[in-house]
Amino acid sequence: MSPHKALPAVTLAAVLAVALPGSAQAADPTGFAATGFTATLGSTLQITEARAAYPTGPVRADVSSARFSSLGTVAGIYAVTGEHRTGGTAAEAGVASTELDLTATTLSTGSVSARCVTEPDSAPTARVRVNDAVVAVPESARVNVTGSPQPNTTLELPGGLGRIVLNEQVTGADGSLTVNALRLTLGEGAGLLAGDVVIGSVTCPSLVPPPEEEEQEEVEEVEEPTEEEPVVEEGVLISVAEDADAGHGVKDVVFDVVDERGALIDTCTTDASGRCGVAFVPGDRTYYACVSQTPAGYGMPAPDEVCDGPYRVAPGAEVTIHEPFPLLRAETGTEAGDEAETLPAPAER
């Protein structure tokens, strides 16, 4: 496999927090917030891990692992906010894995994330990803969820114990949007642990300008002929990860696609085959595929092997990286679930 490259001194947070030259800036983009994990259980237990806000800061927070007494462990908790590559602003939060025993039920997950973006003069949009979420009620039922659930997908637990809400979206009176990737609500049947667990919560304000006052004089509208917008074809850069020893694909590996200047294009998460793709409208530049997060049990690649490229992607074409990323088991690599700290150098090989 050809050696992977690394961009020096460009962190993942910096990619999100620095807009590209010439991009339009949102007017007064305040009110962006992200929280990786919260729990309010019973009358005394209140937990908040990894909080970020823009522009007040901190714009990024990371907790590698948090153990909550006998309840269990949450790993890879993160929250990040900052200016988006298109000139808007974004907030993202989530976890790499969850293992909690709440007595009346258990909650385990793979990677879970929520992301919202507000472009200049626009309302916020959102995206949620849930991998291998399992809520089990002993001797009763199991609820399994993987994928990108529709907004406010609600699943009731048996016996009135509580409910799970996926991709919970709440629009404020000011047009702001709050998105919770996963909310587990336990009722009185849970005893002393009745309450809420929220994984991946983000808030983005609306940047839609106020409506202009209508003029008193009526102006006759002249219908102008419409022009068909040109069709812009997307290209796809496909990333691949495999177990370095067994040779099979590795699921839940998060890849970032960046351009030669270090600007983040988008992210994707591998399926069971170890593959995922990022679709985008390619420009006249080169692109890199970078491992930004690995699932539990695997370590991150070495810093000089975290990214692969450069690749040129033509409109309408699918480009697969030359060789899969070989991931080592955690005991022979770095700590599982860590995120990449650098992105690939734009220098051509």
ABEGO torsion letter per residue (X at the ends): XBBBBBBBGBBAAAAAABBBBGBBBBBGBBGBBBBABBBBBEAABBBBBGBBBOAAOBABBBBABBBBEAAEBBBGBBBBBEBBAAGBBBBBBEBABBBBBAGABBBBBBBBBBBBBBBBGBBBBBBBBBBGBBBBBBGBBBBBBBEBBBBGBBBBBBGGAEBBBBGBBBBBAAGBBBBBABBBBBBAAAEAABEBBBBGBBBBBBABBBBBBBBABBBBBBBBBBBBBBBBBBBBBBBBBBBAAAGBBBBGBBBBBBBAAGBBABBBBBBAAGBBBBBBBBBBBBBBBBBABBBBGBBBBBAAAABBOBBBBBBGBBBBBABBBBBBBAAABBBBGBBBABBBBABBX
